[in-house]
Amino acid sequence: MRVLPLTIVAVTVGFAPLAVLFSFVLRLSWVAQQNTSVTPFSTGTEPTPF
């Protein structure tokens, strides 16, 4: 029977775009989390408000 290998290939090809999209979302959320700051748009010369 050649149904099982064809099924495995079809499922892999079907979920590959979702896996790529999910990896991009994870990467963007990680970068956004690393780039957050308490005082946005600060020049670094102002004293901190707290």
A tleap script that builds the chain and sets N, CA, C and O, in Angstrom:
source leaprc.protein.ff14SB
mol = sequence {
  NMET ARG VAL LEU PRO LEU THR ILE VAL ALA
  VAL THR VAL GLY PHE ALA PRO LEU ALA VAL
  LEU PHE SER PHE VAL LEU ARG LEU SER TRP
  VAL ALA GLN GLN ASN THR SER VAL THR PRO
  PHE SER THR GLY THR GLU PRO THR PRO CPHE
}
set mol.1.N position { 0.836 -1.178 0.000 }
set mol.1.CA position { 0.000 0.000 0.000 }
set mol.1.C position { 0.884 1.245 0.000 }
set mol.1.O position { 1.859 1.326 0.746 }
set mol.2.N position { 0.542 2.185 -0.820 }
set mol.2.CA position { 1.310 3.419 -0.930 }
set mol.2.C position { 0.532 4.601 -0.359 }
set mol.2.O position { 0.858 5.754 -0.644 }
set mol.3.N position { -0.476 4.327 0.430 }
set mol.3.CA position { -1.311 5.404 0.959 }
set mol.3.C position { -0.616 6.093 2.131 }
set mol.3.O position { -0.697 7.314 2.263 }
set mol.4.N position { 0.057 5.334 2.974 }
set mol.4.CA position { 0.687 5.913 4.161 }
set mol.4.C position { 1.792 6.908 3.814 }
set mol.4.O position { 1.774 8.010 4.362 }
set mol.5.N position { 2.751 6.596 2.942 }
set mol.5.CA position { 3.766 7.608 2.606 }
set mol.5.C position { 3.165 8.851 1.958 }
set mol.5.O position { 3.622 9.966 2.212 }
set mol.6.N position { 2.153 8.667 1.128 }
set mol.6.CA position { 1.505 9.810 0.497 }
set mol.6.C position { 0.786 10.673 1.528 }
set mol.6.O position { 0.777 11.900 1.418 }
set mol.7.N position { 0.195 10.046 2.512 }
set mol.7.CA position { -0.480 10.775 3.581 }
set mol.7.C position { 0.521 11.563 4.419 }
set mol.7.O position { 0.257 12.710 4.780 }
set mol.8.N position { 1.649 10.968 4.728 }
set mol.8.CA position { 2.676 11.645 5.519 }
set mol.8.C position { 3.214 12.850 4.760 }
set mol.8.O position { 3.408 13.912 5.352 }
set mol.9.N position { 3.454 12.706 3.477 }
set mol.9.CA position { 3.946 13.817 2.663 }
set mol.9.C position { 2.897 14.919 2.576 }
set mol.9.O position { 3.231 16.100 2.669 }
set mol.10.N position { 1.645 14.550 2.400 }
set mol.10.CA position { 0.580 15.547 2.290 }
set mol.10.C position { 0.409 16.327 3.595 }
set mol.10.O position { 0.216 17.542 3.560 }
set mol.11.N position { 0.477 15.662 4.722 }
set mol.11.CA position { 0.351 16.346 6.006 }
set mol.11.C position { 1.548 17.266 6.241 }
set mol.11.O position { 1.389 18.382 6.737 }
set mol.12.N position { 2.739 16.801 5.887 }
set mol.12.CA position { 3.939 17.627 6.046 }
set mol.12.C position { 3.883 18.864 5.171 }
set mol.12.O position { 4.201 19.962 5.630 }
set mol.13.N position { 3.489 18.705 3.935 }
set mol.13.CA position { 3.388 19.844 3.020 }
set mol.13.C position { 2.260 20.776 3.463 }
set mol.13.O position { 2.365 21.991 3.294 }
set mol.14.N position { 1.214 20.241 4.012 }
set mol.14.CA position { 0.097 21.061 4.458 }
set mol.14.C position { 0.427 21.901 5.676 }
set mol.14.O position { -0.032 23.038 5.784 }
set mol.15.N position { 1.214 21.363 6.594 }
set mol.15.CA position { 1.526 22.088 7.820 }
set mol.15.C position { 2.811 22.901 7.730 }
set mol.15.O position { 3.098 23.672 8.645 }
set mol.16.N position { 3.582 22.763 6.686 }
set mol.16.CA position { 4.838 23.512 6.557 }
set mol.16.C position { 4.611 25.027 6.541 }
set mol.16.O position { 5.324 25.735 7.252 }
set mol.17.N position { 3.667 25.557 5.774 }
set mol.17.CA position { 3.464 27.018 5.829 }
set mol.17.C position { 3.034 27.508 7.208 }
set mol.17.O position { 3.431 28.594 7.629 }
set mol.18.N position { 2.232 26.725 7.909 }
set mol.18.CA position { 1.833 27.121 9.256 }
set mol.18.C position { 3.017 27.115 10.213 }
set mol.18.O position { 3.104 27.965 11.099 }
set mol.19.N position { 3.921 26.169 10.043 }
set mol.19.CA position { 5.111 26.129 10.886 }
set mol.19.C position { 6.013 27.330 10.618 }
set mol.19.O position { 6.584 27.895 11.550 }
set mol.20.N position { 6.145 27.721 9.360 }
set mol.20.CA position { 6.953 28.894 9.022 }
set mol.20.C position { 6.314 30.152 9.591 }
set mol.20.O position { 7.008 30.997 10.158 }
set mol.21.N position { 5.004 30.286 9.446 }
set mol.21.CA position { 4.303 31.443 9.995 }
set mol.21.C position { 4.448 31.499 11.507 }
set mol.21.O position { 4.680 32.572 12.064 }
set mol.22.N position { 4.317 30.382 12.168 }
set mol.22.CA position { 4.444 30.326 13.615 }
set mol.22.C position { 5.847 30.715 14.061 }
set mol.22.O position { 6.005 31.397 15.074 }
set mol.23.N position { 6.867 30.291 13.319 }
set mol.23.CA position { 8.230 30.660 13.687 }
set mol.23.C position { 8.462 32.150 13.511 }
set mol.23.O position { 9.171 32.754 14.315 }
set mol.24.N position { 7.877 32.768 12.467 }
set mol.24.CA position { 7.997 34.211 12.294 }
set mol.24.C position { 7.303 34.956 13.431 }
set mol.24.O position { 7.831 35.954 13.922 }
set mol.25.N position { 6.145 34.495 13.851 }
set mol.25.CA position { 5.416 35.143 14.941 }
set mol.25.C position { 6.207 35.036 16.238 }
set mol.25.O position { 6.290 36.003 16.996 }
set mol.26.N position { 6.782 33.882 16.496 }
set mol.26.CA position { 7.593 33.731 17.696 }
set mol.26.C position { 8.814 34.639 17.662 }
set mol.26.O position { 9.167 35.247 18.672 }
set mol.27.N position { 9.458 34.732 16.508 }
set mol.27.CA position { 10.637 35.595 16.375 }
set mol.27.C position { 10.260 37.068 16.561 }
set mol.27.O position { 10.963 37.802 17.256 }
set mol.28.N position { 9.169 37.501 15.952 }
set mol.28.CA position { 8.745 38.888 16.102 }
set mol.28.C position { 8.366 39.211 17.545 }
set mol.28.O position { 8.670 40.299 18.034 }
set mol.29.N position { 7.713 38.289 18.223 }
set mol.29.CA position { 7.339 38.552 19.619 }
set mol.29.C position { 8.575 38.599 20.501 }
set mol.29.O position { 8.619 39.390 21.444 }
set mol.30.N position { 9.576 37.780 20.225 }
set mol.30.CA position { 10.804 37.807 21.007 }
set mol.30.C position { 11.559 39.112 20.788 }
set mol.30.O position { 12.060 39.705 21.744 }
set mol.31.N position { 11.647 39.564 19.541 }
set mol.31.CA position { 12.323 40.821 19.241 }
set mol.31.C position { 11.574 41.993 19.861 }
set mol.31.O position { 12.203 42.907 20.393 }
set mol.32.N position { 10.258 41.988 19.804 }
set mol.32.CA position { 9.476 43.062 20.408 }
set mol.32.C position { 9.656 43.088 21.921 }
set mol.32.O position { 9.710 44.161 22.522 }
set mol.33.N position { 9.748 41.938 22.527 }
set mol.33.CA position { 9.950 41.887 23.973 }
set mol.33.C position { 11.334 42.401 24.345 }
set mol.33.O position { 11.481 43.064 25.371 }
set mol.34.N position { 12.345 42.115 23.546 }
set mol.34.CA position { 13.694 42.577 23.834 }
set mol.34.C position { 13.846 44.078 23.607 }
set mol.34.O position { 14.725 44.701 24.202 }
set mol.35.N position { 13.010 44.667 22.761 }
set mol.35.CA position { 13.141 46.077 22.418 }
set mol.35.C position { 12.255 46.996 23.248 }
set mol.35.O position { 12.275 48.208 23.034 }
set mol.36.N position { 11.494 46.473 24.170 }
set mol.36.CA position { 10.635 47.331 24.979 }
set mol.36.C position { 11.473 48.095 25.991 }
set mol.36.O position { 12.485 47.594 26.481 }
set mol.37.N position { 11.048 49.298 26.294 }
set mol.37.CA position { 11.747 50.108 27.292 }
set mol.37.C position { 10.715 50.831 28.146 }
set mol.37.O position { 9.561 50.989 27.747 }
set mol.38.N position { 11.137 51.261 29.309 }
set mol.38.CA position { 10.231 51.950 30.223 }
set mol.38.C position { 9.945 53.351 29.703 }
set mol.38.O position { 8.802 53.804 29.758 }
set mol.39.N position { 10.954 54.041 29.204 }
set mol.39.CA position { 10.781 55.395 28.681 }
set mol.39.C position { 11.087 55.385 27.190 }
set mol.39.O position { 12.249 55.513 26.803 }
set mol.40.N position { 10.076 55.236 26.351 }
set mol.40.CA position { 10.341 55.211 24.924 }
set mol.40.C position { 10.788 56.573 24.410 }
set mol.40.O position { 10.419 57.604 24.972 }
set mol.41.N position { 11.567 56.579 23.360 }
set mol.41.CA position { 12.069 57.773 22.701 }
set mol.41.C position { 12.965 58.613 23.611 }
set mol.41.O position { 13.020 59.833 23.459 }
set mol.42.N position { 13.654 57.993 24.536 }
set mol.42.CA position { 14.559 58.753 25.387 }
set mol.42.C position { 15.928 58.837 24.727 }
set mol.42.O position { 16.342 57.923 24.014 }
set mol.43.N position { 16.622 59.937 24.970 }
set mol.43.CA position { 17.947 60.126 24.379 }
set mol.43.C position { 19.035 59.545 25.242 }
set mol.43.O position { 20.176 59.403 24.801 }
set mol.44.N position { 18.697 59.211 26.456 }
set mol.44.CA position { 19.692 58.653 27.366 }
set mol.44.C position { 20.338 59.698 28.247 }
set mol.44.O position { 21.064 59.348 29.178 }
set mol.45.N position { 20.095 60.989 27.980 }
set mol.45.CA position { 20.674 62.047 28.789 }
set mol.45.C position { 19.727 62.530 29.879 }
set mol.45.O position { 20.165 63.150 30.848 }
set mol.46.N position { 18.425 62.251 29.731 }
set mol.46.CA position { 17.478 62.669 30.749 }
set mol.46.C position { 17.565 61.761 31.958 }
set mol.46.O position { 17.848 60.571 31.820 }
set mol.47.N position { 17.323 62.309 33.150 }
set mol.47.CA position { 17.278 61.437 34.327 }
set mol.47.C position { 16.025 60.568 34.287 }
set mol.47.O position { 15.003 60.962 33.725 }
set mol.48.N position { 16.111 59.417 34.869 }
set mol.48.CA position { 14.957 58.513 34.902 }
set mol.48.C position { 13.897 59.082 35.823 }
set mol.48.O position { 14.243 59.715 36.820 }
set mol.49.N position { 12.615 58.883 35.531 }
set mol.49.CA position { 11.547 59.479 36.338 }
set mol.49.C position { 11.354 58.827 37.693 }
set mol.49.O position { 10.546 59.312 38.485 }
set mol.50.N position { 12.058 57.754 37.989 }
set mol.50.CA position { 11.883 57.102 39.290 }
set mol.50.C position { 13.198 56.841 39.936 }
set mol.50.O position { 13.247 56.297 41.039 }
savepdb mol mol.pdb
quit
